Amino acid sequence: MGCGEFLVKYVLFFANLFFALAGLALLGLGIAVELRISNAAEILDKSPIFQLTPIGAMVIGSIIFLVAFFGCCGAIRESNCMLIVYSIFMIMLMILKVTLATLIFVKQDELLTNIPVWLNETFTRDQVAFQGIEKSFSCCGPAGAASYGLAPLPATCCANTPCTLINAYSGCGDIVTEFFETFGLAIGSVAIVVGAIELVAVVFSLCLANHARNKNRRSRY
């Protein structure tokens, strides 16, 4: 094997090692957010984007990990078939990640603006159900303790009891909005970075596949 083929082979191998870790990162982010928002399901029913984004991150992260593992094996074995199949899957994943990132960045501002409205509606409709959101996000009322007026504050509004205006958490509107903004930027940024590196990996894998094919042809003569 020449120096060029050796370099392509191991660059592709370590690139796929990075993809595997990035896939696990997406999977972990998706799981963390899905667990965090489990008590906010009533609000998120009005926003399929917020419901589907963590699920999409988990699905894409799992697929990236499996495809990256497949690519590592193909690079080490210099299998033309495995490398071609790997390239096809990588192109499909690039399209999925670009779609996910575009969806997040295009729709995020509109959805973040609506979160305080949804929180107010849920709080007005059922304050007991709203306590699930307070527990998940360590917040108090849509706009802070003042949201409860003269009524006693629930235990979910504070880290310690008795719960008073002094030790109450901040309002859920700002905290929940900031959480989803951070999550959206994290998922979108990871998707774009991984997608860009995947493009390079596809080029390298096709070069290595071509080398493997030519090597097999030469071995027949």
C-alpha positions in Angstrom: 0.0 0.0 0.0 1.3 3.4 -1.0 1.6 6.4 1.4 -1.5 8.0 -0.1 -3.7 4.9 0.3 -2.4 4.4 3.8 -3.2 8.0 4.7 -6.7 7.8 3.2 -7.4 4.5 5.0 -6.5 5.8 8.5 -8.0 9.2 8.0 -11.3 7.5 7.1 -11.0 5.2 10.1 -10.4 8.0 12.6 -13.1 10.1 10.9 -15.6 7.3 11.5 -14.4 7.0 15.1 -15.4 10.7 15.4 -18.7 10.0 13.8 -19.4 7.2 16.2 -18.7 9.6 19.2 -20.8 12.3 17.6 -23.7 9.8 17.1 -23.5 8.9 20.8 -23.5 12.6 21.6 -26.7 13.2 19.6 -28.3 10.1 21.1 -27.4 11.3 24.6 -28.7 14.9 24.0 -32.0 13.4 22.6 -32.4 11.1 25.6 -31.6 13.9 28.1 -34.1 16.3 26.6 -36.8 13.6 26.2 -36.5 12.8 29.9 -36.5 16.5 30.9 -39.6 17.4 28.9 -41.6 14.3 29.9 -43.7 16.4 32.3 -44.2 19.1 29.8 -46.1 16.8 27.3 -49.3 18.8 27.5 -47.5 22.0 26.3 -45.5 20.2 23.6 -48.6 18.7 22.1 -49.1 22.1 20.5 -45.6 21.9 19.0 -44.8 18.7 17.0 -41.4 20.2 16.2 -40.3 20.2 19.9 -41.7 16.7 20.3 -40.0 15.2 17.3 -36.6 17.0 17.5 -35.3 15.0 20.5 -36.7 11.8 19.0 -35.1 12.7 15.7 -31.8 13.3 17.4 -31.9 9.9 19.1 -32.8 8.1 15.9 -30.2 9.9 13.8 -27.6 9.5 16.5 -28.2 5.7 16.7 -28.0 5.4 12.9 -24.8 7.5 12.7 -23.2 5.2 15.3 -24.1 2.1 13.4 -23.0 3.5 10.0 -19.7 4.8 11.5 -19.0 1.3 12.9 -19.7 -0.1 9.5 -17.3 2.5 7.9 -14.5 1.6 10.3 -14.8 -2.0 9.4 -14.9 -1.2 5.7 -11.8 1.1 6.0 -9.7 -1.5 7.9 -10.7 -4.4 5.6 -10.5 -2.2 2.4 -13.8 -3.8 1.3 -15.1 -2.2 -1.9 -18.7 -3.3 -1.2 -18.7 -2.1 2.4 -17.2 1.2 1.4 -19.8 1.8 -1.3 -22.7 0.9 0.9 -21.2 3.1 3.6 -20.9 6.1 1.2 -24.6 5.7 0.2 -25.7 5.6 3.9 -23.5 8.6 4.7 -25.1 10.7 1.9 -28.5 9.8 3.2 -27.5 10.8 6.7 -26.1 14.1 5.4 -29.5 14.9 3.9 -31.3 14.0 7.2 -28.9 16.1 9.3 -29.2 19.1 7.0 -33.0 18.8 7.1 -33.0 18.5 10.9 -30.6 21.5 11.3 -32.6 23.6 8.8 -35.9 22.8 10.6 -34.4 23.8 13.9 -32.8 27.1 12.8 -35.8 28.2 10.6 -38.6 27.3 13.1 -36.8 27.9 16.4 -37.5 31.7 16.8 -41.2 31.3 16.1 -41.5 28.4 18.5 -39.5 30.0 21.3 -41.8 33.1 21.0 -44.8 30.9 21.6 -43.5 29.0 24.7 -44.5 31.7 27.2 -48.0 31.8 25.6 -48.3 28.0 25.9 -47.1 28.1 29.5 -49.6 30.8 30.5 -52.5 28.8 28.9 -51.5 25.7 30.7 -51.1 27.5 34.0 -54.5 29.1 33.7 -56.2 25.9 32.7 -54.6 23.6 35.4 -52.1 24.7 38.0 -51.7 21.2 39.4 -50.6 19.9 36.0 -48.3 22.9 35.7 -46.4 21.7 38.8 -45.0 18.9 36.7 -43.3 21.5 34.5 -42.0 23.3 37.6 -40.5 20.1 38.9 -38.8 19.3 35.6 -37.3 22.7 35.0 -36.9 24.0 38.6 -39.0 27.0 37.9 -42.1 28.7 39.4 -45.2 29.8 37.5 -45.1 31.3 34.0 -43.6 34.5 35.3 -42.3 33.7 38.7 -43.9 33.4 42.2 -46.0 36.5 41.4 -48.0 34.3 39.0 -49.7 32.7 42.0 -50.9 36.0 43.4 -52.0 35.7 47.0 -52.3 31.9 46.8 -49.8 29.7 48.7 -46.8 28.6 46.6 -46.6 24.9 45.8 -43.5 22.9 47.0 -42.4 22.6 43.3 -41.7 26.3 43.3 -38.8 26.0 45.7 -35.8 23.9 46.5 -36.5 24.0 50.2 -39.7 24.2 52.3 -41.4 26.3 53.4 -41.8 27.8 49.9 -41.9 31.6 50.0 -41.4 34.5 47.7 -37.8 34.7 49.0 -36.6 31.2 48.0 -38.9 30.7 45.0 -37.4 29.8 41.6 -37.5 32.1 38.6 -40.4 32.0 36.2 -40.8 29.0 33.9 -41.2 31.2 30.8 -37.5 32.3 30.7 -36.1 29.0 31.9 -38.0 26.8 29.5 -37.3 29.1 26.5 -33.6 29.2 27.3 -33.5 25.4 27.7 -35.0 24.8 24.3 -32.9 27.5 22.7 -29.7 25.9 24.0 -30.9 22.5 23.0 -31.8 23.6 19.5 -28.4 25.3 19.0 -26.5 22.2 20.3 -28.4 19.8 18.0 -28.2 22.0 15.0 -24.5 22.8 15.4 -23.6 19.2 15.9 -25.6 18.2 12.9 -24.0 20.8 10.6 -20.4 20.0 11.8 -20.9 16.2 11.4 -22.6 16.7 8.0 -19.6 18.7 6.7 -17.1 16.2 7.9 -19.2 13.4 6.5 -18.9 15.0 3.0 -15.1 14.7 3.3 -15.5 11.1 4.6 -17.6 10.2 1.6 -14.9 11.4 -0.8 -12.3 9.5 1.1 -14.4 6.3 1.2 -15.0 6.4 -2.5 -11.3 6.9 -3.2 -10.4 4.0 -0.9 -13.2 1.9 -2.6 -11.7 2.7 -6.0 -8.3 1.7 -4.7 -9.7 -1.6 -3.3 -11.4 -2.4 -6.6 -8.2 -1.7 -8.6 -6.2 -3.8 -6.2 -8.6 -6.7 -6.7 -8.4 -6.4 -10.4 -4.6 -6.4 -10.4 -4.6 -9.5 -8.1 -6.4 -11.5 -10.9 -3.5 -11.0 -13.3 
